[in-house]
């Protein structure tokens, strides 16, 4: 089984389901965006959330993906930085529980947290993120031996605001012979790091995952299909996710539309992260491009049926059964 290493912000998700958008407006959080906040603002929002009822789940985009690849059976590791506190201990124990080999360095600040607000009929997510210790991960923390022996290296787009860190990471991953993938993460992150992202994708990245708004920010094209074509010019494999309408995948002249799998969504948090995990797992098995997208779709449909990013055992069991059947059909 091929192995995967991820790097990202080690965050604990604090999940709140909102009845409407009034809370978002009160704290000037544009719906569907990801906003960074300082400690004071983060504490203020956190205190206001508590009476609404919250759920604590170890998260972070790349960490979610790596946890899922580990459950699939891929040897999976994660690089991040946490604080010496309860949230940091929660994050570490969660990764250990799912078999992830964690390289969690210790920072000076408290552990990062991502406040996730789920609102609207489509369960749209809005993020207010205090990065804390996660932001202290610097290029000097990385060592070439961290990357040795891994087949894949996965980056979360939220980390590209630390440009020097990402540049050193992709250089080391490329030197180690890794297939490099990136999840664009958020349209405003893409907008604020436009030139850097284009440079990194052109020079190092093999697989790009983006949703509609991220693909639009990266390409300037509003049509997802056209954006897919443009992204595919810059990398080996382009994936554009279109939510409940499924996804598009392209490599060279090969293009596939992947319908979304049937689901009863209540929270879209982690859907893109789990899709990436399913896709990369299938890719590591040498599955054709279409089947990679289908396996990503199967697992993404499971996570939207639960609050948070952790799929329960019955849904995992059902997903693995569907995936085994798909692989068997392909193999026959």
Secondary structure, DSSP 8 states (H G I E B T S, - for coil): ---EEEE---EEEEEEE-SSSHHHHHTT--TT-EEE--HHHHHHHHHHHHTT--EEEEE-HHHHHHHHHHHHT--EEEEEEE-SSHHHHHHHHHHHHTT-EEEEEE-SS--EEEEEEEETTTTEEEEEEE-GGGGG--GGG--GGGTTT-SEEEEEGGGGGSHHHHHHHHHHHHHTT-EEEEE---HHHHHHTHHHHHHHHHHT-SEEEEEHHHHHHHHS-SSHHHHHHHHHTTSSEEEEE-GGG-EEEEETTEEEEE-------S--TTHHHHHHHHHHHHHHTT--HHHHHHHHHHHHHHHTTSSSS---HHHHHHHHHHHHHHHHHHH-
